[in-house]
Amino acid sequence: MSMSSFFRNLRSAYQAEIDDLSTDSEGRDVLRHRLAEKRSQMAFLRQMIEINPEMVAAAFHGGFHFEQPAAIEHVLTLEPEDFPEWDSLADAVQLTPWAEELADGVLQEPKGEWFMTVAAALEYLLQRPSSHHHGHGDEAHEQGSDETAHGKTQRRDQDHGHDFDADDDHHHDVDHDEASANWLEGQGFDRKE
């Protein structure tokens, strides 16, 4: 999958933000507590959506369900000025009730729609296993409301470079490219050949 320079740069910053929130200085898992704290500070954090979107996006960690991954894969190829309207992603991205409540406040900000698109794409990148082992991705999405504990394990596997089959990666990218092309065609865009 090709990715815009914008998301290539933000991806590692978002990963670092989630990792930083995950454990305390003694190595204890404190992710739930810290995310709850961050969510309670959203009124203040909204001021930073343009400057440090990855820091604010962490408040939405575990709050997205991706119904149409191809739509998000397409967003990941775009630069910020080319993002679609947030409403156009309504069928592709579902918010949990608590995330929807947070989003209501964010969407009142001048760059709120832009930010929600960024937050959804960053969370998608985080949940997306590197090789998309058959079935694992869906399981991680279903567990998203539990702060993606399963997704965190998958992320560590990705970061430590365990042996994944490169052919599977290529095959999956081809499948996603086809799905992306189908989605774009359904939105009225010409198909790239």
N, C-alpha and C positions, 0 to 999 in steps of 0.2 A: 504494500500500500504506500502510495506517495503521500507525503505530509508537508504542509506548508512550513516555512521557516518559523512562522509565529508559533505554531504548536510544537515544533521540534524544540524551540527554546523554552517554552512553558512546561513541557512534559516533565523534565527532570526537576524543575522548581516545585511543581505540584507533588511529585513523588517525595521529594525531600520534606515538604510541609507535612504530608501525612505521616511519614516516618518519624518526624520530630514530635508530632502529637501522640504517637503510638505508645511510647515508653517513657518512664521517668528516669532519673539519673541512676536508679538502682535496677533498671531493666524490667520493672513491673509494667504490665499492660494497663495503660491509663487512657486509651483512646476514647472510650465512651464518655468518660468524665470530661476530658478536654474538649471533645466535640460539643457536648452539652453546654459547656462554658462559652465556647466560641459562638454557638447559636444564640445564646442569651445576650451576646454583645453585637448582634447584627445591626442594630440602629447605628452604632458607631462604625462598624466595619464597612457599611455601605459606602462610606466616603472614599474607600480605597479600591473600589471595583475597577477603576481604570488604571490606577498606579500599580497595584499588586493583586491582580485578579486571582492568582493561584492561592494567596492567603485567604481570601474571602471565599473562594470556591470550596475550600476544605469544609466549610460549615455545611455544605450540601452533600458531603461524603455519605454514601449509602442511601441517598434520597432519590436516585434516578433509576428507572427501569427502561431498558432500550427495546422497544417493540419492533423497530425497523433499523437495524444496525447500518444498513446501506446508506441511509440518510445521514447518519453521524459520520460514517466513513467519508462521505462526500464533503461534509463541513470541514473535516480535518485537512482537506486539500486546499482550503481557501485561506486567503489573507483576511484580516479583520474587516477591511472595507467591503468585502464581498459576501459577508455573512447573510444568510436568509433572515427574514423576519422570524422572531421567536414563535409566533403563532403558527407559522408554516411547518414547524416541527412538532406540533401538538400530537399528531398520530404516531410519530417516531419515538418521542420521549415522554414517558409518564412520570409524574412526580408522586412520591408518597404524600400522605396528608400533611405531615409535619413540614416537609420540604415545600409543599404548595403554599403553606402559610408563610414560610420565609420568603418565598418567591414573590408573594403579593406585595410585600414591602419593597423588595429590590426592584420590581418592575415599575415602581413609581419614580425611580431615579432616571435622569436623562439617558444614561448608558445602560439601563437595566436589562433591556432585551439583549443587547450585545453581550453583557456579562452572563446572562443565563445560557446563552449559546456556548460561551467559553467554558463555563462551569460544567455543562453537560458533556462537552467534548473531552475535557480533562478527566472527568470521572469515567467516561467510556474507555479512554486510554488506560486508566488504572485498572479497570475491571477486566479488560481484554487480555486473556492469557496469550503468551507469546506464540504458542503453536496451535491455539484453539483446539486442544484435545477434544475429541468427540464427547459432547455432553458436559464438559467442565464449565464452559461459558454460561450455559443456561443455569447450572447449579449455582454459580457465583451470583448471577443476577437475582435468583430467587432468595439468596441469603443476604442480598444487599441491605435489607432493613435491619439486619443484625450487624451492622457496621462492616459488612463484607469480610468477616473473619476468614472465610474460605479464600476470598480473593487476595487477601494479604499473603497467605501461604503461596498462592500461585505467583504473586509478584516476586516474592523472595526467590522462588525457583527461577524465574526469568532473570532476575538480577545476578544470580550466582551462575548463570550459564549452564544449567544442567543440560544433558544431551537431549535435544529435541530434534526430530527428523526434519531436515531442511526441505525435503520434498513435500511434507505435509504443509509447511508454511507456504510454499509456492502454490500448491493446490488450493489452499484456503484463500490466498490473495486473489487467485484467478476467480474463485467463486464469489468473493466479495466485489471484485471489479464488475462481474456480470450482474450481481444484485444491484450495485450502484448504478450501472447503466440502465437497468430496468426501472429503478426508482426515478431516475432523472427523466427518462422517457415518459413515465407516468405523470411527471410534473410539467410536461410540455416541451422539454429540451430535445434537441436533435441528438441522435445516438452517434457516439464517436466510434469509428471502425478502425 
